[in-house]
Amino acid sequence: NNYFSKKPALLKECNFYNLLKAFKKSKNKQQQSHAPVTKIPKGLVCLVVDFGACRSGLIVWADQTIKFTTSLKTCGNYLTNLISKKLNLEFEKAEKLKMIYGLSEKKGRARIRKILKPAIGELCQEIIKAKEFYQGHFPDHHRAYEIILTGGSANLPGLGLEISKQLNMKVNIANPMINLNNEKKIPQKKIHSYTTAIGLALRSFFIKDY
């Protein structure tokens, strides 16, 4: 299988093995978390939106545990296809425009924003439904809420700001590298594509016999 046969080369290219070596040397590794965020304050409910290219999901995290998860319709490729169809462009060209202009309100860039905004509105409605489900099934739902964006499409320009405006909630971009000591960083524009890989790799340090 060509997909999996290329993985060792890919990991080497992104300096992943050195990341793991650096992590093993950490004196405080037992106190680290393999989540892409720091410890969540008590009383705060985090809606973690994993905004991927082909699929997206939402995790409700509170009291240091996962309360429930759900799939989301809106994903990165869905947005790209909207631009492709609206402007009659090839997928690759539409992807490039999406990542350059995103949801920017600057003059000359609003055309892409106009195409994407309704889809982001759909995403926000999905987030609201997940929040309402949590509130209807957990007695301790009267808390502060915060959204954390991760996944390969989380770097869409203006995404966090747009979600924050529509939902009137604080939005943060996750840092998948937060639990790794490493001088050679993976490029910021690519790091969210490795969130799952980094989390799975770190899991072996925290779960016995994994």
Short mmCIF file of the C-alpha atoms (twelve columns), coordinates in Angstrom:
data_MODEL
# 
_entry.id   MODEL 
# 
loop_
_atom_site.group_PDB 
_atom_site.id 
_atom_site.type_symbol 
_atom_site.label_atom_id 
_atom_site.label_alt_id 
_atom_site.label_comp_id 
_atom_site.label_asym_id 
_atom_site.label_seq_id 
_atom_site.Cartn_x 
_atom_site.Cartn_y 
_atom_site.Cartn_z 
_atom_site.pdbx_PDB_model_num 
ATOM 1   C CA . ASN A 1   0.000   0.000  0.000   1 
ATOM 2   C CA . ASN A 2   1.685   3.208  -1.192  1 
ATOM 3   C CA . TYR A 3   -0.091  5.385  1.395   1 
ATOM 4   C CA . PHE A 4   1.365   3.566  4.394   1 
ATOM 5   C CA . SER A 5   4.697   2.765  2.763   1 
ATOM 6   C CA . LYS A 6   5.372   6.499  2.520   1 
ATOM 7   C CA . LYS A 7   4.711   7.184  6.204   1 
ATOM 8   C CA . PRO A 8   8.270   6.572  7.521   1 
ATOM 9   C CA . ALA A 9   9.651   9.042  4.984   1 
ATOM 10  C CA . LEU A 10  6.947   11.532 5.867   1 
ATOM 11  C CA . LEU A 11  7.647   11.262 9.589   1 
ATOM 12  C CA . LYS A 12  11.355  11.711 8.958   1 
ATOM 13  C CA . GLU A 13  10.707  14.740 6.772   1 
ATOM 14  C CA . CYS A 14  8.647   16.490 9.438   1 
ATOM 15  C CA . ASN A 15  11.281  15.715 12.109  1 
ATOM 16  C CA . PHE A 16  8.774   13.579 14.017  1 
ATOM 17  C CA . TYR A 17  11.282  11.061 15.358  1 
ATOM 18  C CA . ASN A 18  13.352  13.858 16.855  1 
ATOM 19  C CA . LEU A 19  10.202  15.251 18.433  1 
ATOM 20  C CA . LEU A 20  9.579   11.955 20.182  1 
ATOM 21  C CA . LYS A 21  13.191  11.668 21.319  1 
ATOM 22  C CA . ALA A 22  12.986  15.151 22.782  1 
ATOM 23  C CA . PHE A 23  9.778   14.264 24.567  1 
ATOM 24  C CA . LYS A 24  11.300  11.119 26.085  1 
ATOM 25  C CA . LYS A 25  13.997  13.275 27.649  1 
ATOM 26  C CA . SER A 26  11.490  15.545 29.321  1 
ATOM 27  C CA . LYS A 27  11.823  15.338 33.109  1 
ATOM 28  C CA . ASN A 28  8.172   16.129 33.585  1 
ATOM 29  C CA . LYS A 29  6.687   13.829 30.973  1 
ATOM 30  C CA . GLN A 30  4.444   12.072 33.510  1 
ATOM 31  C CA . GLN A 31  2.779   15.397 34.230  1 
ATOM 32  C CA . GLN A 32  2.216   16.195 30.576  1 
ATOM 33  C CA . SER A 33  -0.985  15.678 28.631  1 
ATOM 34  C CA . HIS A 34  -1.298  14.233 25.140  1 
ATOM 35  C CA . ALA A 35  -4.106  16.652 24.350  1 
ATOM 36  C CA . PRO A 36  -3.217  19.718 22.212  1 
ATOM 37  C CA . VAL A 37  -4.146  22.071 25.062  1 
ATOM 38  C CA . THR A 38  -3.040  22.791 28.606  1 
ATOM 39  C CA . LYS A 39  -5.042  21.614 31.618  1 
ATOM 40  C CA . ILE A 40  -8.601  22.916 31.406  1 
ATOM 41  C CA . PRO A 41  -9.663  25.049 34.397  1 
ATOM 42  C CA . LYS A 42  -12.352 23.567 36.614  1 
ATOM 43  C CA . GLY A 43  -15.787 24.786 35.645  1 
ATOM 44  C CA . LEU A 44  -14.881 25.344 31.993  1 
ATOM 45  C CA . VAL A 45  -16.447 23.293 29.199  1 
ATOM 46  C CA . CYS A 46  -14.351 23.053 26.038  1 
ATOM 47  C CA . LEU A 47  -15.908 22.381 22.661  1 
ATOM 48  C CA . VAL A 48  -12.976 20.971 20.701  1 
ATOM 49  C CA . VAL A 49  -13.645 21.284 16.971  1 
ATOM 50  C CA . ASP A 50  -11.396 19.020 14.899  1 
ATOM 51  C CA . PHE A 51  -11.752 20.759 11.533  1 
ATOM 52  C CA . GLY A 52  -10.218 18.358 9.023   1 
ATOM 53  C CA . ALA A 53  -9.978  18.331 5.241   1 
ATOM 54  C CA . CYS A 54  -12.254 15.325 4.639   1 
ATOM 55  C CA . ARG A 55  -14.142 15.094 7.927   1 
ATOM 56  C CA . SER A 56  -14.699 17.099 11.075  1 
ATOM 57  C CA . GLY A 57  -15.747 16.244 14.588  1 
ATOM 58  C CA . LEU A 58  -16.558 17.875 17.894  1 
ATOM 59  C CA . ILE A 59  -15.522 16.747 21.361  1 
ATOM 60  C CA . VAL A 60  -17.110 18.128 24.508  1 
ATOM 61  C CA . TRP A 61  -14.452 18.111 27.223  1 
ATOM 62  C CA . ALA A 62  -15.106 18.940 30.887  1 
ATOM 63  C CA . ASP A 63  -13.759 17.808 34.271  1 
ATOM 64  C CA . GLN A 64  -10.704 16.327 32.537  1 
ATOM 65  C CA . THR A 65  -12.783 13.841 30.584  1 
ATOM 66  C CA . ILE A 66  -14.640 13.501 27.283  1 
ATOM 67  C CA . LYS A 67  -18.376 13.948 27.797  1 
ATOM 68  C CA . PHE A 68  -19.405 13.040 24.263  1 
ATOM 69  C CA . THR A 69  -18.345 13.341 20.616  1 
ATOM 70  C CA . THR A 70  -20.192 13.983 17.376  1 
ATOM 71  C CA . SER A 71  -19.430 14.274 13.668  1 
ATOM 72  C CA . LEU A 72  -19.766 17.560 11.797  1 
ATOM 73  C CA . LYS A 73  -20.857 18.039 8.207   1 
ATOM 74  C CA . THR A 74  -18.626 21.009 7.421   1 
ATOM 75  C CA . CYS A 75  -15.000 20.250 6.571   1 
ATOM 76  C CA . GLY A 76  -12.134 21.825 4.636   1 
ATOM 77  C CA . ASN A 77  -12.804 20.118 1.304   1 
ATOM 78  C CA . TYR A 78  -16.473 21.051 1.556   1 
ATOM 79  C CA . LEU A 79  -15.452 24.701 1.651   1 
ATOM 80  C CA . THR A 80  -13.022 24.247 -1.227  1 
ATOM 81  C CA . ASN A 81  -15.730 22.633 -3.359  1 
ATOM 82  C CA . LEU A 82  -18.013 25.592 -2.711  1 
ATOM 83  C CA . ILE A 83  -15.382 27.960 -4.091  1 
ATOM 84  C CA . SER A 84  -14.616 25.629 -6.997  1 
ATOM 85  C CA . LYS A 85  -18.246 25.429 -8.105  1 
ATOM 86  C CA . LYS A 86  -19.059 29.090 -7.510  1 
ATOM 87  C CA . LEU A 87  -16.039 30.410 -9.420  1 
ATOM 88  C CA . ASN A 88  -15.744 27.516 -11.871 1 
ATOM 89  C CA . LEU A 89  -12.192 26.725 -10.796 1 
ATOM 90  C CA . GLU A 90  -10.176 23.540 -10.462 1 
ATOM 91  C CA . PHE A 91  -10.045 22.141 -6.929  1 
ATOM 92  C CA . GLU A 92  -6.346  22.975 -6.452  1 
ATOM 93  C CA . LYS A 93  -6.850  26.611 -7.464  1 
ATOM 94  C CA . ALA A 94  -9.905  26.913 -5.224  1 
ATOM 95  C CA . GLU A 95  -7.936  25.437 -2.288  1 
ATOM 96  C CA . LYS A 96  -5.189  27.990 -2.794  1 
ATOM 97  C CA . LEU A 97  -7.645  30.881 -2.809  1 
ATOM 98  C CA . LYS A 98  -9.346  29.518 0.299   1 
ATOM 99  C CA . MET A 99  -6.121  29.369 2.289   1 
ATOM 100 C CA . ILE A 100 -4.864  32.753 1.074   1 
ATOM 101 C CA . TYR A 101 -8.037  34.819 1.516   1 
ATOM 102 C CA . GLY A 102 -10.245 32.737 3.813   1 
ATOM 103 C CA . LEU A 103 -12.787 34.848 5.655   1 
ATOM 104 C CA . SER A 104 -10.859 38.092 5.346   1 
ATOM 105 C CA . GLU A 105 -12.959 41.251 5.196   1 
ATOM 106 C CA . LYS A 106 -10.234 43.277 3.481   1 
ATOM 107 C CA . LYS A 107 -11.062 45.023 0.241   1 
ATOM 108 C CA . GLY A 108 -10.534 42.744 -2.741  1 
ATOM 109 C CA . ARG A 109 -10.811 39.586 -0.655  1 
ATOM 110 C CA . ALA A 110 -14.470 39.677 0.335   1 
ATOM 111 C CA . ARG A 111 -15.531 37.532 -2.635  1 
ATOM 112 C CA . ILE A 112 -14.166 34.363 -1.039  1 
ATOM 113 C CA . ARG A 113 -15.595 35.350 2.339   1 
ATOM 114 C CA . LYS A 114 -19.040 35.765 0.770   1 
ATOM 115 C CA . ILE A 115 -18.863 32.190 -0.547  1 
ATOM 116 C CA . LEU A 116 -17.600 30.674 2.697   1 
ATOM 117 C CA . LYS A 117 -19.615 32.583 5.305   1 
ATOM 118 C CA . PRO A 118 -22.886 30.610 4.899   1 
ATOM 119 C CA . ALA A 119 -20.992 27.323 5.335   1 
ATOM 120 C CA . ILE A 120 -19.313 28.644 8.484   1 
ATOM 121 C CA . GLY A 121 -22.783 29.590 9.654   1 
ATOM 122 C CA . GLU A 122 -23.798 25.947 9.176   1 
ATOM 123 C CA . LEU A 123 -20.759 24.882 11.206  1 
ATOM 124 C CA . CYS A 124 -21.754 27.259 13.990  1 
ATOM 125 C CA . GLN A 125 -25.270 25.823 14.031  1 
ATOM 126 C CA . GLU A 126 -23.776 22.346 14.426  1 
ATOM 127 C CA . ILE A 127 -21.705 23.591 17.353  1 
ATOM 128 C CA . ILE A 128 -24.812 25.110 18.939  1 
ATOM 129 C CA . LYS A 129 -26.674 21.804 18.604  1 
ATOM 130 C CA . ALA A 130 -23.812 19.957 20.308  1 
ATOM 131 C CA . LYS A 131 -23.779 22.520 23.119  1 
ATOM 132 C CA . GLU A 132 -27.548 22.220 23.556  1 
ATOM 133 C CA . PHE A 133 -27.277 18.431 23.651  1 
ATOM 134 C CA . TYR A 134 -24.709 18.698 26.435  1 
ATOM 135 C CA . GLN A 135 -26.874 21.148 28.338  1 
ATOM 136 C CA . GLY A 136 -29.867 18.844 28.035  1 
ATOM 137 C CA . HIS A 137 -28.104 15.677 29.213  1 
ATOM 138 C CA . PHE A 138 -25.653 16.841 31.877  1 
ATOM 139 C CA . PRO A 139 -26.864 18.455 35.112  1 
ATOM 140 C CA . ASP A 140 -23.699 20.560 35.523  1 
ATOM 141 C CA . HIS A 141 -24.108 22.404 32.224  1 
ATOM 142 C CA . HIS A 142 -24.336 25.903 33.731  1 
ATOM 143 C CA . ARG A 143 -20.712 26.745 33.054  1 
ATOM 144 C CA . ALA A 144 -18.432 28.885 30.933  1 
ATOM 145 C CA . TYR A 145 -17.847 27.586 27.411  1 
ATOM 146 C CA . GLU A 146 -14.844 27.899 25.150  1 
ATOM 147 C CA . ILE A 147 -14.128 26.617 21.638  1 
ATOM 148 C CA . ILE A 148 -10.782 25.116 20.676  1 
ATOM 149 C CA . LEU A 149 -10.006 24.702 16.976  1 
ATOM 150 C CA . THR A 150 -7.667  22.036 15.692  1 
ATOM 151 C CA . GLY A 151 -7.278  19.894 12.581  1 
ATOM 152 C CA . GLY A 152 -5.724  20.523 9.184   1 
ATOM 153 C CA . SER A 153 -8.235  23.229 8.212   1 
ATOM 154 C CA . ALA A 154 -8.049  25.146 11.498  1 
ATOM 155 C CA . ASN A 155 -5.607  27.631 9.941   1 
ATOM 156 C CA . LEU A 156 -8.222  29.000 7.546   1 
ATOM 157 C CA . PRO A 157 -7.696  32.789 7.782   1 
ATOM 158 C CA . GLY A 158 -10.361 34.434 9.914   1 
ATOM 159 C CA . LEU A 159 -12.057 31.164 10.929  1 
ATOM 160 C CA . GLY A 160 -11.659 31.569 14.675  1 
ATOM 161 C CA . LEU A 161 -12.740 35.206 14.597  1 
ATOM 162 C CA . GLU A 162 -15.821 34.433 12.499  1 
ATOM 163 C CA . ILE A 163 -16.932 31.598 14.794  1 
ATOM 164 C CA . SER A 164 -16.357 33.818 17.835  1 
ATOM 165 C CA . LYS A 165 -18.516 36.574 16.295  1 
ATOM 166 C CA . GLN A 166 -21.357 34.268 15.320  1 
ATOM 167 C CA . LEU A 167 -21.483 32.358 18.608  1 
ATOM 168 C CA . ASN A 168 -20.302 35.091 20.977  1 
ATOM 169 C CA . MET A 169 -17.818 32.643 22.505  1 
ATOM 170 C CA . LYS A 170 -14.089 32.678 23.080  1 
ATOM 171 C CA . VAL A 171 -12.203 30.719 20.400  1 
ATOM 172 C CA . ASN A 172 -8.615  29.489 20.694  1 
ATOM 173 C CA . ILE A 173 -6.417  27.679 18.188  1 
ATOM 174 C CA . ALA A 174 -4.929  24.495 19.680  1 
ATOM 175 C CA . ASN A 175 -1.174  23.978 19.823  1 
ATOM 176 C CA . PRO A 176 -0.365  20.309 19.023  1 
ATOM 177 C CA . MET A 177 3.281   20.948 19.970  1 
ATOM 178 C CA . ILE A 178 2.501   22.084 23.505  1 
ATOM 179 C CA . ASN A 179 3.769   18.843 25.100  1 
ATOM 180 C CA . LEU A 180 6.897   18.439 23.004  1 
ATOM 181 C CA . ASN A 181 10.295  20.001 23.533  1 
ATOM 182 C CA . ASN A 182 11.758  20.614 20.113  1 
ATOM 183 C CA . GLU A 183 13.950  23.274 18.557  1 
ATOM 184 C CA . LYS A 184 13.034  22.501 14.951  1 
ATOM 185 C CA . LYS A 185 9.364   23.300 14.657  1 
ATOM 186 C CA . ILE A 186 7.013   21.924 12.044  1 
ATOM 187 C CA . PRO A 187 5.718   24.895 9.978   1 
ATOM 188 C CA . GLN A 188 2.730   26.500 11.687  1 
ATOM 189 C CA . LYS A 189 0.616   26.196 8.549   1 
ATOM 190 C CA . LYS A 190 1.092   22.412 8.558   1 
ATOM 191 C CA . ILE A 191 1.198   21.557 12.258  1 
ATOM 192 C CA . HIS A 192 -2.542  21.018 12.696  1 
ATOM 193 C CA . SER A 193 -2.455  18.286 10.059  1 
ATOM 194 C CA . TYR A 194 -0.334  16.246 12.485  1 
ATOM 195 C CA . THR A 195 -2.515  16.696 15.580  1 
ATOM 196 C CA . THR A 196 -3.890  13.140 15.540  1 
ATOM 197 C CA . ALA A 197 -0.504  11.591 14.746  1 
ATOM 198 C CA . ILE A 198 1.182   13.471 17.594  1 
ATOM 199 C CA . GLY A 199 -1.607  12.570 20.028  1 
ATOM 200 C CA . LEU A 200 -1.451  8.868  19.153  1 
ATOM 201 C CA . ALA A 201 2.338   8.839  19.452  1 
ATOM 202 C CA . LEU A 202 2.250   10.498 22.873  1 
ATOM 203 C CA . ARG A 203 -0.463  8.121  24.044  1 
ATOM 204 C CA . SER A 204 2.080   5.340  24.577  1 
ATOM 205 C CA . PHE A 205 3.757   7.457  27.257  1 
ATOM 206 C CA . PHE A 206 0.569   7.723  29.308  1 
ATOM 207 C CA . ILE A 207 -1.354  4.512  28.800  1 
ATOM 208 C CA . LYS A 208 0.320   1.350  30.049  1 
ATOM 209 C CA . ASP A 209 0.743   -1.521 27.603  1 
ATOM 210 C CA . TYR A 210 -0.592  0.602  24.733  1 
# 
